[in-house]
C-alpha cells in the first residue's frame, strides 16, 4: 500500500511542475542570492540601539517555557534587514507593531527605548 501512496505523491509533484519551473531550474547556477529566508533573531541590548528594516509581517516561534520547560509557540515580528529575515518575539515590540498597523513592506526603524523590569519598550518610526 505504501508504494501506491508514494506513486500518488510523485504524480502530484510531477503534475505541479510547470515549463517555467523547469526553465528556471536549468538557470540556477546563474542566479544570485536575493534574500536569506532562514530567520535569525535580532535583539537590541543597549538603550538607544536601533535597526532599520522592511516590515515583513508576523510569524511565530517555538520557545521553551522558562517555568515548565515545555515548548510553546509565541508571536514574533519579522523584518527584512540587510537581505536577511530577522525576527523578534518581544511582547512589547510585537504589540507595538500590531497597534501601529504597519503594512507589510513598510520601511521602519526600531529603537530600544528602555527596560521596565523584564519588559523592553521600543519606539517605531516609519521611514520615507
C-alpha positions in Angstrom: 0.0 0.0 0.0 2.9 2.4 0.8 4.1 2.0 -2.9 0.8 3.3 -4.1 0.9 6.3 -1.8 4.5 7.1 -2.9 3.5 6.8 -6.5 0.5 9.2 -5.9 2.8 11.8 -4.3 5.3 11.6 -7.2 2.4 12.0 -9.6 1.2 15.1 -7.7 4.6 16.6 -7.8 5.1 15.9 -11.5 1.7 17.5 -12.2 2.7 20.6 -10.3 5.9 21.2 -12.3 5.4 23.9 -14.9 7.5 24.6 -18.0 8.6 27.9 -16.3 9.8 25.9 -13.3 11.8 23.6 -15.5 13.4 26.5 -17.3 14.2 28.3 -14.1 15.8 25.2 -12.6 18.2 25.0 -15.6 19.5 28.5 -14.9 20.0 28.2 -11.1 23.8 28.4 -11.3 23.5 31.9 -12.9 21.3 33.3 -10.2 22.5 35.5 -7.3 21.3 35.3 -3.7 18.4 37.7 -3.2 17.2 37.1 0.4 18.2 34.7 3.2 14.8 33.3 4.2 16.2 31.4 7.3 15.2 33.8 10.1 17.7 34.9 12.7 16.8 36.5 16.0 17.6 40.2 16.3 17.9 41.6 19.8 18.6 45.2 20.9 20.6 45.2 24.1 21.5 48.8 24.9 19.2 51.7 25.4 19.1 53.8 22.2 20.2 50.9 20.0 18.2 50.6 16.8 17.9 48.9 13.4 16.2 49.8 10.1 14.3 47.3 8.1 11.4 46.5 6.0 8.4 45.1 8.0 7.9 41.5 6.8 4.9 40.7 8.9 4.1 38.5 11.8 5.2 34.9 12.4 5.5 32.5 15.3 8.5 30.9 17.0 8.8 27.9 19.3 10.4 28.5 22.7 10.9 26.5 25.9 8.7 27.8 28.7 11.0 29.1 31.5 8.7 27.7 34.2 7.5 24.3 32.9 10.2 23.6 30.3 7.5 22.7 27.8 7.7 24.0 24.3 5.2 26.7 23.3 4.6 28.9 20.4 4.7 32.7 20.7 4.1 35.5 18.1 7.0 37.4 16.6 7.6 40.3 14.3 9.7 39.8 11.2 11.8 42.3 9.4 13.9 42.3 6.2 17.3 43.7 7.3 20.4 43.6 5.0 18.9 40.9 2.8 18.1 38.6 5.8 14.9 37.9 7.6 15.3 38.9 11.3 12.7 38.2 14.0 12.0 39.5 17.5 9.4 38.0 19.8 9.5 40.7 22.5 6.0 41.1 23.8 6.1 44.9 23.7 7.6 45.1 20.2 5.1 42.6 18.7 2.3 44.5 20.4 3.6 47.9 19.2 3.8 46.6 15.6 0.2 45.4 15.8 -1.1 48.6 17.4 0.6 50.7 14.8 -1.0 48.7 12.0 2.3 48.6 10.0 1.7 47.4 6.4 4.0 44.6 5.1 6.7 46.2 3.1 6.9 49.4 5.1 10.4 50.7 5.9 10.7 51.3 9.6 13.3 52.0 12.3 13.0 50.1 15.6 14.7 51.7 18.7 15.1 50.2 22.1 13.9 53.0 24.5 14.1 51.5 28.0 13.6 48.4 30.1 11.0 48.2 32.8 11.5 45.0 34.8 11.8 42.3 32.2 9.9 44.3 29.6 11.8 46.1 26.9 10.0 49.1 25.4 10.5 50.2 21.8 9.7 53.1 19.6 8.8 52.6 15.9 9.5 55.2 13.3 8.1 55.0 9.7 10.8 55.9 7.2 10.1 57.8 4.0 
